[in-house]
Amino acid sequence: MEKMKSILAKRVTAEEQALKDILSGNLKKYRHRRNWSQFTLAAKVDISTNFLADIEAGNTWVSAQTLVKFAKIFEIEVFELLKPQKEDKDPKTKKEIDNNKAVLNQFSQDLTVVLQESMEKALNHVKKQYKIG
């Protein structure tokens, strides 16, 4: 009987750890989507940065109240924090996504330079036309 209790206790612990890991991954995902640091999110939820770090590491659990706070801050339903993420097992896809992000980032930087140059030319044209400084 003791052996059975021990086995059941380990199973519950594994299930609890799985939930902690899901919560951890989802918190990181939603936090990164908003480009928030752990410090920023912890302040918004009114918990310590160390406590948030422990949650995101899958080392600790949270109260129902804290789950509700996270959900409100991220503007999602509470169940979404405990919903397993779909994992992409194709490494090419992650590599393609990373490559696309790099291309998009470079495009954004190039576009910024072109727009700045165009604005300077337009401003100089207006200054000449109206004989301003």
C-alpha positions as a Python dict, from the first residue, in 0.01 Angstrom:
ca = {
    (1, 'M'): (0, 0, 0),
    (2, 'E'): (284, 242, 83),
    (3, 'K'): (446, 169, -252),
    (4, 'M'): (118, 253, -429),
    (5, 'K'): (92, 585, -242),
    (6, 'S'): (449, 666, -338),
    (7, 'I'): (381, 595, -706),
    (8, 'L'): (64, 808, -701),
    (9, 'A'): (246, 1091, -526),
    (10, 'K'): (516, 1091, -795),
    (11, 'R'): (251, 1096, -1068),
    (12, 'V'): (80, 1400, -916),
    (13, 'T'): (417, 1571, -882),
    (14, 'A'): (494, 1506, -1250),
    (15, 'E'): (153, 1643, -1351),
    (16, 'E'): (204, 1950, -1133),
    (17, 'Q'): (547, 2006, -1286),
    (18, 'A'): (397, 1976, -1634),
    (19, 'L'): (148, 2253, -1546),
    (20, 'K'): (427, 2467, -1404),
    (21, 'D'): (622, 2419, -1726),
    (22, 'I'): (322, 2514, -1939),
    (23, 'L'): (258, 2825, -1730),
    (24, 'S'): (627, 2911, -1748),
    (25, 'G'): (637, 2888, -2126),
    (26, 'N'): (316, 3086, -2171),
    (27, 'L'): (424, 3365, -1938),
    (28, 'K'): (751, 3399, -2128),
    (29, 'K'): (566, 3394, -2461),
    (30, 'Y'): (318, 3667, -2363),
    (31, 'R'): (586, 3874, -2190),
    (32, 'H'): (817, 3860, -2492),
    (33, 'R'): (531, 3951, -2727),
    (34, 'R'): (501, 4277, -2538),
    (35, 'N'): (876, 4324, -2511),
    (36, 'W'): (852, 4343, -2133),
    (37, 'S'): (1134, 4257, -1897),
    (38, 'Q'): (1070, 4037, -1596),
    (39, 'F'): (1100, 4352, -1386),
    (40, 'T'): (823, 4524, -1584),
    (41, 'L'): (583, 4229, -1568),
    (42, 'A'): (653, 4170, -1198),
    (43, 'A'): (573, 4534, -1124),
    (44, 'K'): (247, 4515, -1318),
    (45, 'V'): (141, 4200, -1129),
    (46, 'D'): (272, 4335, -797),
    (47, 'I'): (509, 4045, -728),
    (48, 'S'): (884, 4038, -687),
    (49, 'T'): (1112, 3988, -985),
    (50, 'N'): (1264, 3688, -806),
    (51, 'F'): (921, 3529, -766),
    (52, 'L'): (846, 3583, -1136),
    (53, 'A'): (1184, 3435, -1228),
    (54, 'D'): (1101, 3126, -1019),
    (55, 'I'): (761, 3096, -1190),
    (56, 'E'): (917, 3130, -1535),
    (57, 'A'): (1179, 2871, -1442),
    (58, 'G'): (902, 2627, -1350),
    (59, 'N'): (1020, 2616, -989),
    (60, 'T'): (712, 2748, -815),
    (61, 'W'): (337, 2774, -849),
    (62, 'V'): (108, 3074, -818),
    (63, 'S'): (-221, 3149, -648),
    (64, 'A'): (-544, 3177, -842),
    (65, 'Q'): (-537, 3552, -775),
    (66, 'T'): (-197, 3584, -938),
    (67, 'L'): (-312, 3381, -1240),
    (68, 'V'): (-605, 3621, -1278),
    (69, 'K'): (-369, 3921, -1256),
    (70, 'F'): (-146, 3776, -1529),
    (71, 'A'): (-447, 3711, -1752),
    (72, 'K'): (-584, 4063, -1704),
    (73, 'I'): (-248, 4224, -1777),
    (74, 'F'): (-204, 4018, -2094),
    (75, 'E'): (-572, 4072, -2186),
    (76, 'I'): (-638, 3700, -2221),
    (77, 'E'): (-848, 3437, -2046),
    (78, 'V'): (-690, 3252, -1752),
    (79, 'F'): (-713, 2914, -1926),
    (80, 'E'): (-480, 3043, -2199),
    (81, 'L'): (-199, 3058, -1943),
    (82, 'L'): (-242, 2686, -1879),
    (83, 'K'): (-296, 2580, -2239),
    (84, 'P'): (-6, 2375, -2379),
    (85, 'Q'): (180, 2538, -2663),
    (86, 'K'): (200, 2361, -2994),
    (87, 'E'): (559, 2266, -3055),
    (88, 'D'): (704, 2288, -3401),
    (89, 'K'): (924, 1984, -3436),
    (90, 'D'): (1063, 2088, -3774),
    (91, 'P'): (1395, 2266, -3713),
    (92, 'K'): (1379, 2417, -4063),
    (93, 'T'): (1072, 2615, -3965),
    (94, 'K'): (1245, 2776, -3667),
    (95, 'K'): (1546, 2853, -3883),
    (96, 'E'): (1320, 3001, -4152),
    (97, 'I'): (1138, 3212, -3892),
    (98, 'D'): (1468, 3339, -3751),
    (99, 'N'): (1589, 3416, -4104),
    (100, 'N'): (1265, 3597, -4188),
    (101, 'K'): (1297, 3804, -3871),
    (102, 'A'): (1653, 3899, -3966),
    (103, 'V'): (1546, 3997, -4319),
    (104, 'L'): (1253, 4198, -4185),
    (105, 'N'): (1477, 4372, -3932),
    (106, 'Q'): (1729, 4463, -4206),
    (107, 'F'): (1447, 4588, -4430),
    (108, 'S'): (1315, 4802, -4147),
    (109, 'Q'): (1657, 4955, -4088),
    (110, 'D'): (1708, 5023, -4460),
    (111, 'L'): (1362, 5175, -4491),
    (112, 'T'): (1432, 5405, -4197),
    (113, 'V'): (1749, 5534, -4365),
    (114, 'V'): (1570, 5591, -4696),
    (115, 'L'): (1283, 5774, -4526),
    (116, 'Q'): (1521, 5994, -4329),
    (117, 'E'): (1709, 6086, -4647),
    (118, 'S'): (1383, 6161, -4831),
    (119, 'M'): (1260, 6379, -4546),
    (120, 'E'): (1588, 6572, -4542),
    (121, 'K'): (1565, 6632, -4919),
    (122, 'A'): (1202, 6744, -4890),
    (123, 'L'): (1286, 6975, -4601),
    (124, 'N'): (1579, 7128, -4793),
    (125, 'H'): (1353, 7178, -5096),
    (126, 'V'): (1093, 7360, -4883),
    (127, 'K'): (1363, 7573, -4721),
    (128, 'K'): (1495, 7675, -5065),
    (129, 'Q'): (1149, 7743, -5204),
    (130, 'Y'): (1049, 7964, -4913),
    (131, 'K'): (1402, 8099, -4854),
    (132, 'I'): (1417, 7974, -4494),
    (133, 'G'): (1748, 7960, -4305),
}
